[in-house]
Amino acid sequence: MLGQVQNLIDESNQDNWQIYLLLGAFGVAFSEYAGIYFITGLLYSLDGTVVLAGYTVDELLISACQGSFIAILGSWMFSQGDSFFAFGTNSFNTKEVAVLVRVGLMTVLGVLGGLVIPDLIHSHAEFVVVQTFGLVILIGYSLVHTDIVDWKISNELPVIFAGLIFAGFPFIV
């Protein structure tokens, strides 16, 4: 039976890892729905697990969300051209003013991202690590594909669905 499943995965138009990720997301959501406490207990135990120099898994994933979100906003702001940043004037006037405005805006975004995003995630996520992993997938894919003009979303549907399931399965189940 596993051989048949692997053949179906190999014959699909998607990369194998995309299908495996989607199957993992379905497995996590099903374990919550069916009350498989061995798996849900393992998922709960991931929250607060220290992995690197005193940082927890959830802190690292939240930092990835913050960085990706700020990068998307920064990319969007800087793609708007000089007129977006010309506060009260028609231009930047000098490179120094342009640098100050851009660095100032990115600093404000960084501070807001550092204060707002962790609080939002911790207040709404039941499984912080798993749900933040889903957000990292969704925001990361958005960041990668921000500048790609001819991006076909159908090529990435398994990953997008997996990210949505990971991020939202406690709300759905």
C-alpha positions as CSV (number, residue, x, y, z in Angstrom):
1,M,0.0,0.0,0.0
2,L,2.8,2.4,0.8
3,G,4.4,1.6,-2.6
4,Q,1.1,2.6,-4.3
5,V,1.0,5.9,-2.3
6,Q,4.6,6.6,-3.3
7,N,3.8,5.9,-6.9
8,L,0.9,8.3,-6.8
9,I,3.2,10.9,-5.2
10,D,5.9,10.3,-7.9
11,E,3.3,10.6,-10.7
12,S,1.9,13.9,-9.5
13,N,2.9,17.2,-11.0
14,Q,4.2,18.4,-7.6
15,D,7.5,17.9,-5.9
16,N,7.5,15.0,-3.5
17,W,8.4,17.2,-0.5
18,Q,5.4,19.4,-1.1
19,I,3.1,16.4,-0.9
20,Y,4.8,15.1,2.2
21,L,4.4,18.5,3.9
22,L,0.7,18.5,3.0
23,L,0.3,14.9,4.3
24,G,2.0,16.0,7.5
25,A,-0.3,18.9,7.9
26,F,-3.3,16.7,7.4
27,G,-1.9,14.3,10.0
28,V,-1.4,17.0,12.5
29,A,-5.0,18.4,12.0
30,F,-6.4,14.9,12.1
31,S,-4.6,14.1,15.4
32,E,-6.2,17.2,16.9
33,Y,-9.6,16.3,15.5
34,A,-9.5,12.7,16.6
35,G,-8.0,13.5,20.0
36,I,-4.8,11.5,19.5
37,Y,-3.2,12.8,22.6
38,F,0.2,11.2,22.0
39,I,0.6,13.5,19.0
40,T,-1.1,16.6,20.4
41,G,1.0,16.2,23.6
42,L,4.1,16.1,21.5
43,L,3.0,19.2,19.6
44,Y,2.3,21.0,22.9
45,S,5.7,20.0,24.2
46,L,7.4,21.7,21.3
47,D,6.4,25.1,22.7
48,G,9.2,26.4,24.9
49,T,11.7,23.7,23.8
50,V,15.2,25.2,23.9
51,V,17.2,24.4,20.7
52,L,19.9,27.0,20.1
53,A,21.9,29.1,22.6
54,G,19.0,29.5,25.0
55,Y,16.4,30.3,22.3
56,T,13.3,28.3,22.0
57,V,11.7,26.9,18.8
58,D,8.8,29.3,19.0
59,E,11.1,32.3,19.5
60,L,13.1,31.3,16.4
61,L,9.9,30.8,14.3
62,I,8.4,34.1,15.5
63,S,11.6,35.8,14.5
64,A,11.3,34.3,11.1
65,C,7.7,35.6,10.8
66,Q,8.8,39.0,11.9
67,G,11.7,39.2,9.5
68,S,9.7,37.9,6.5
69,F,6.7,40.3,7.3
70,I,9.0,43.3,7.6
71,A,10.9,42.3,4.4
72,I,7.5,42.2,2.5
73,L,6.5,45.6,3.8
74,G,9.9,47.1,3.1
75,S,9.9,45.7,-0.4
76,W,6.5,47.0,-1.0
77,M,7.3,50.5,0.4
78,F,10.6,50.8,-1.5
79,S,8.9,49.6,-4.8
80,Q,6.5,52.6,-4.6
81,G,9.3,55.0,-5.7
82,D,10.3,58.4,-4.4
83,S,6.8,59.8,-4.2
84,F,5.8,57.4,-1.5
85,F,8.6,58.8,0.8
86,A,8.4,62.4,-0.2
87,F,6.7,63.8,3.0
88,G,5.6,67.3,2.2
89,T,7.9,67.7,-0.7
90,N,8.2,66.5,-4.3
91,S,11.4,64.6,-3.8
92,F,14.0,63.4,-1.3
93,N,16.1,66.4,-2.0
94,T,19.3,64.6,-0.9
95,K,20.6,61.1,-0.5
96,E,20.9,61.8,3.2
97,V,17.2,62.6,3.6
98,A,16.4,59.4,1.7
99,V,18.6,57.3,3.9
100,L,17.1,58.8,7.1
101,V,13.5,58.3,5.9
102,R,14.1,54.8,4.8
103,V,16.1,53.7,7.8
104,G,13.6,55.4,10.1
105,L,10.6,53.6,8.5
106,M,12.4,50.3,8.7
107,T,13.3,50.9,12.3
108,V,9.6,51.7,13.1
109,L,8.5,48.5,11.2
110,G,11.1,46.5,13.1
111,V,10.0,47.8,16.5
112,L,6.3,47.3,15.7
113,G,7.1,43.9,14.4
114,G,9.1,43.0,17.5
115,L,6.3,44.1,19.8
116,V,3.1,43.3,18.0
117,I,3.8,40.0,16.2
118,P,4.9,37.9,19.2
119,D,2.0,39.1,21.3
120,L,-0.5,38.3,18.5
121,I,0.9,34.9,18.0
122,H,1.1,34.0,21.7
123,S,-2.4,35.3,22.4
124,H,-4.1,33.4,19.5
125,A,-2.1,30.2,18.9
126,E,-2.9,27.1,20.8
127,F,0.1,25.2,19.4
128,V,2.6,28.0,19.1
129,V,5.4,26.2,17.3
130,V,3.2,24.3,14.8
131,Q,1.0,27.3,14.0
132,T,3.9,29.7,13.7
133,F,5.6,27.1,11.4
134,G,2.5,27.4,9.2
135,L,2.8,31.2,9.2
136,V,6.5,31.0,8.3
137,I,5.6,28.9,5.3
138,L,2.8,31.3,4.2
139,I,4.7,34.5,4.8
140,G,8.0,33.0,3.5
141,Y,6.3,31.9,0.2
142,S,4.8,35.4,-0.1
143,L,8.2,37.0,0.4
144,V,9.8,34.7,-2.2
145,H,7.1,35.3,-4.7
146,T,6.6,39.1,-4.2
147,D,8.8,40.0,-7.1
148,I,8.0,37.1,-9.4
149,V,5.7,38.3,-12.1
150,D,4.8,35.1,-13.8
151,W,4.3,33.0,-10.7
152,K,1.8,30.2,-11.1
153,I,0.1,29.6,-7.7
154,S,-1.0,26.2,-8.9
155,N,2.6,25.0,-8.7
156,E,2.7,25.8,-5.0
157,L,-0.8,24.8,-3.9
158,P,0.3,21.9,-1.7
159,V,2.7,24.1,0.3
160,I,0.1,26.9,0.6
161,F,-2.6,24.5,1.8
162,A,-0.1,22.9,4.2
163,G,0.8,26.3,5.6
164,L,-2.9,27.2,6.0
165,I,-3.6,23.9,7.7
166,F,-0.7,24.2,10.1
167,A,-1.5,27.8,10.9
168,G,-5.3,27.3,11.3
169,F,-6.0,23.7,12.3
170,P,-7.0,24.5,15.9
171,F,-9.5,27.0,14.7
172,I,-10.9,24.6,12.1
173,V,-11.1,21.5,14.3
